[in-house]
Amino acid sequence: MENAEQLDAIDRRILRALQSDGRMIYDALATQVSLSPSATLRRVKRLEESGVIAGYVAIVSPERVGLGLTAYINVRLE
């Protein structure tokens, strides 16, 4: 793991907070990790640019969009 990014305790707190709420505003995130909003923004941008934060996603409920069941079936005929 020679390409592993060096993360300090604040970086890890930022990542934990964003994993539970990726839409959290920077002021709330800054309060949660005990930094100023500008310092928090700089850290988040650094984590994004270095690839530690690869992106933000929406988790869609399959049942709510009519996709209640997905099945993969493998049939072999001889």
C-alpha positions as CSV (number, residue, x, y, z in Angstrom):
1,M,0.0,0.0,0.0
2,E,2.7,2.5,-1.0
3,N,0.1,4.8,-2.6
4,A,-1.9,5.1,0.6
5,E,-2.8,8.6,1.5
6,Q,-1.6,9.8,5.0
7,L,-4.8,10.6,6.9
8,D,-4.8,12.3,10.3
9,A,-7.5,12.0,12.9
10,I,-9.4,15.1,11.5
11,D,-9.4,13.6,8.0
12,R,-10.8,10.4,9.4
13,R,-13.5,12.3,11.3
14,I,-14.4,14.2,8.0
15,L,-14.6,10.9,6.1
16,R,-16.8,9.3,8.8
17,A,-19.2,12.3,8.8
18,L,-19.4,12.4,5.0
19,Q,-20.0,8.6,4.8
20,S,-23.1,9.1,7.1
21,D,-24.3,12.2,5.3
22,G,-22.6,13.1,2.0
23,R,-24.9,16.2,1.7
24,M,-23.8,17.8,4.9
25,I,-23.1,21.5,4.6
26,Y,-19.5,22.6,5.3
27,D,-20.5,24.7,8.3
28,A,-22.1,21.7,10.0
29,L,-19.2,19.5,9.0
30,A,-16.7,22.0,10.4
31,T,-18.6,22.2,13.7
32,Q,-18.6,18.4,13.9
33,V,-14.8,18.1,13.3
34,S,-13.9,21.2,15.3
35,L,-12.4,23.2,12.4
36,S,-13.2,26.4,10.7
37,P,-15.4,26.1,7.6
38,S,-12.6,27.2,5.3
39,A,-10.1,24.7,6.8
40,T,-12.7,22.0,6.4
41,L,-13.4,22.9,2.8
42,R,-9.6,22.8,2.1
43,R,-9.3,19.3,3.6
44,V,-12.4,18.0,1.7
45,K,-11.0,19.4,-1.6
46,R,-7.6,17.8,-0.9
47,L,-9.3,14.4,-0.1
48,E,-11.3,14.7,-3.3
49,E,-8.3,15.7,-5.5
50,S,-6.2,12.9,-4.1
51,G,-8.9,10.3,-4.8
52,V,-9.6,9.4,-1.2
53,I,-13.1,10.7,-1.8
54,A,-14.0,9.1,-5.1
55,G,-17.5,10.6,-5.4
56,Y,-20.8,11.1,-3.9
57,V,-23.8,8.9,-4.6
58,A,-27.5,8.6,-4.0
59,I,-28.7,5.2,-2.6
60,V,-32.0,4.5,-4.3
61,S,-34.6,2.2,-2.7
62,P,-35.3,-0.4,-5.4
63,E,-38.9,-1.0,-4.1
64,R,-39.7,2.7,-4.4
65,V,-38.8,2.8,-8.1
66,G,-40.5,-0.5,-9.0
67,L,-37.5,-2.8,-8.9
68,G,-38.5,-5.0,-6.0
69,L,-36.6,-8.1,-7.1
70,T,-33.5,-8.8,-9.2
71,A,-32.7,-12.4,-10.0
72,Y,-29.7,-13.8,-11.9
73,I,-30.6,-17.2,-13.4
74,N,-28.1,-19.5,-15.1
75,V,-29.6,-22.3,-17.2
76,R,-27.5,-25.0,-18.9
77,L,-29.0,-27.3,-21.5
78,E,-27.3,-30.3,-22.9
